[in-house]
C-alpha cells in the first residue's frame, strides 16, 4: 500500500540526509536570495522576495524551489544509468526509476512514461 514504506525509515540506517539543502530550502522559503551550484558547474539562483517567514510560500514558488532539487537528483540518476553504474545492481530486467519529492511536489518522469523513460537497463 502506498505510504507504508515510510514505516521502515530509520534516520541512522536508511535515510540519506542533506542538511545543507534543508538550510538552503528554508532560507529560500524565508525570502532570502539563495544560490546553489549545479553538477554542471552552473549556478541556479532562487529568490522569493515577497515570502513571509510566517506563511507558506505560493504554490508556483514552491514548485520552482522543489524543481531545483528534483532536477539535480534526476541528472545524477541519468548519469548513473548512462555510465552503467545502476546496471551493476541486482535489478529485474524491467526495472525503472522515478524521482519524487516526498510530498509529491516534483515527479520525474511522468506517471504514464515511468516504465519507458525511467527504464534503468537497456531494452
Secondary structure, DSSP 4 states (H G I P E B T S, - for coil): -TTGGGGG--HHHH----HHHHHHHHHHHTT--EEEE-TTS-EEEE--TT--TTSPPPHHHHHHHHHHHHHHHHHHHHHHHHTTTGGGS---TT-B--EE-TTSS-EES-GGGHHHHTB-S--
